[in-house]
Amino acid sequence: MIHRRPHKYGAKPATDMSGTRRFQSQLERDRYEELHLLELAGQIRGLVCQPRVWLLPTVAYKCDFTYEEPESSPDGWRPVWEEVKGFESERYQLLAKLWNYFGPGVLRVVKRASKRAGFAVTREIVPTAPPCAACGAPWLAHAWRRR
């Protein structure tokens, strides 16, 4: 029998209702199931778990989820990245600051409001890239960025 070390912050691994997806915490699983229902209802589309986002050439960040939600734009949909948090570590706080400058879109930080009330968005980080000192264009416009 393999003995696994308990999670640093007390999170317990979980699987979804179908038993096909594994999550690092019950909180992530519950949010996935809620987002999955929203996708089936047509309120969001393109739900992806654990997408990798390159913030800098050597700094990758794995959010919990990404999806598209309806918006009043010509395309009609905007991408949203979502992070489900129980505890905010120092590493996450640093990555959130990097997201503020180099993120590809909105990052929503979601926490559980209560067992019965579901989830609440506690913070939305909308990237505001600083201008390049050499050309004045936003940092996001430079070619080093990975997609």
C-alpha positions in Angstrom: 0.0 0.0 0.0 1.3 3.4 -1.0 1.2 6.0 1.8 0.7 9.5 0.5 1.9 12.5 2.5 -1.0 14.7 3.5 -1.5 18.0 1.6 0.3 21.0 3.1 -2.9 23.0 3.5 -5.2 20.1 4.3 -6.8 19.7 0.9 -8.1 16.2 0.1 -7.9 14.9 -3.4 -11.3 14.2 -5.0 -12.9 12.8 -8.2 -15.9 14.2 -10.1 -19.3 12.4 -10.1 -18.4 10.3 -13.1 -15.2 9.2 -11.6 -13.1 10.2 -14.7 -11.4 13.4 -13.5 -9.2 13.8 -10.5 -8.8 17.1 -8.6 -6.4 18.3 -6.0 -9.1 19.4 -3.7 -12.8 18.9 -3.0 -13.2 22.7 -3.6 -11.9 22.4 -7.1 -14.1 19.4 -7.8 -17.2 21.2 -6.6 -16.4 24.3 -8.7 -15.8 22.1 -11.8 -19.2 20.4 -11.4 -20.8 23.8 -11.1 -19.0 25.1 -14.2 -19.8 21.8 -16.1 -23.5 22.4 -15.4 -23.2 26.0 -16.7 -21.6 24.6 -19.8 -24.4 22.1 -20.3 -26.9 24.9 -19.9 -25.1 27.0 -22.6 -24.1 29.8 -20.3 -20.4 29.2 -20.8 -18.5 27.2 -23.5 -15.1 25.5 -23.9 -14.5 24.5 -20.3 -10.8 23.3 -19.9 -9.2 22.1 -16.7 -5.7 23.1 -15.7 -4.6 25.2 -18.8 -1.0 26.3 -18.9 -0.5 30.1 -19.4 2.9 31.5 -20.1 3.3 34.8 -18.2 7.0 35.2 -19.0 9.3 33.1 -21.2 10.3 31.0 -18.2 7.3 31.4 -15.9 4.3 29.2 -16.6 1.1 29.2 -14.5 -1.5 26.5 -14.3 -4.9 28.0 -13.5 -7.7 25.7 -12.4 -10.1 26.4 -15.3 -10.6 28.4 -18.4 -13.8 28.9 -20.4 -15.6 31.5 -22.5 -18.5 33.5 -21.3 -21.0 35.6 -23.4 -20.1 39.3 -23.8 -21.4 42.2 -25.9 -18.5 42.2 -28.3 -18.2 41.5 -32.1 -17.1 37.9 -31.3 -19.8 37.5 -28.6 -17.6 35.5 -26.2 -14.6 36.4 -24.0 -12.1 34.1 -22.4 -11.9 33.8 -18.6 -9.3 32.1 -16.5 -10.4 31.0 -13.0 -8.5 30.1 -9.9 -10.3 28.4 -7.0 -8.7 29.3 -3.7 -9.0 28.2 -0.2 -5.6 29.6 1.0 -3.5 32.1 -0.9 0.2 31.2 -0.7 3.1 33.6 -1.3 3.8 31.9 -4.7 0.2 32.5 -5.8 0.4 36.2 -4.7 3.5 36.6 -6.8 1.8 34.9 -9.8 -1.3 37.2 -9.4 1.0 40.2 -9.6 2.6 38.8 -12.8 -0.9 38.1 -14.2 -1.8 41.8 -13.6 1.0 42.8 -16.0 1.3 39.9 -18.4 -1.9 37.8 -18.2 -3.8 37.1 -21.5 -7.2 38.0 -20.0 -9.4 38.2 -16.9 -8.4 36.0 -14.0 -11.2 35.3 -11.5 -10.4 34.3 -8.0 -13.2 32.2 -6.6 -13.8 31.1 -3.0 -16.5 29.1 -1.4 -19.1 31.4 0.2 -20.6 28.6 2.2 -21.5 24.9 1.7 -25.0 25.9 0.7 -24.5 29.2 -1.0 -21.9 27.9 -3.4 -19.1 30.1 -4.7 -18.3 33.8 -4.8 -15.9 35.7 -7.0 -13.6 37.5 -4.5 -11.3 39.2 -7.0 -11.0 39.8 -10.8 -7.6 40.6 -12.1 -7.7 42.4 -15.4 -4.3 42.8 -17.0 -2.9 46.3 -17.4 0.3 45.9 -19.2 2.9 48.6 -18.7 4.3 50.4 -21.8 7.6 49.2 -23.3 10.4 51.7 -22.5 11.8 51.3 -26.1 8.7 51.5 -28.3 5.8 52.6 -26.1 3.6 49.6 -27.1 2.1 47.4 -24.3 4.3 44.5 -23.2 1.7 42.1 -24.5 2.4 43.1 -28.0 6.0 41.8 -28.0 7.0 38.6 -29.9 8.6 36.8 -26.9 5.2 35.9 -25.6 4.2 32.2 -26.0 0.7 31.2 -27.0 
